Amino acid sequence: MKELIIAFGLFLFIEGLLYALFPAKMKSMLEKLKMISDSQLRAGGLLFSVIGFIIIWYFKK
């Protein structure tokens, strides 16, 4: 559970840092996100979830 909280904190840190350093780029990226279909977003999210799971599994062995 401790690792999950640390990972969530790291996620928030990186996300916040991106918005702090590149606010205009982040706004632009969010606008472009509207042009992507739901199925493409779902497939991308699933792909990243699987990759993340594999990385976690590999390093927790």
Residue, then its C-alpha position, 0 to 999 in steps of 0.5 A: m500500500k505504501e508503494l501505491i501512495i508513493a506512486f500516486g504522489l510521484f504521478l501528481f508531482i510530475e503532472g503538476l510540474l508539467y503544468a507549472l513549466f509548460p502551461a500553454k503547451m498543456k492547454s494546447m495538448l488538452e484541446k487536441l485531445k478533443m479530436i481523438s475518438d473515445s475508442q482511441l483514448r480507451a485503447g491508448g489507456l488500456l495499452f499504457s495500463v498494461i505497460g505500467f502493470i508489466i513494469i511494476w510486475y517486472f521490478k517487484k519480482 
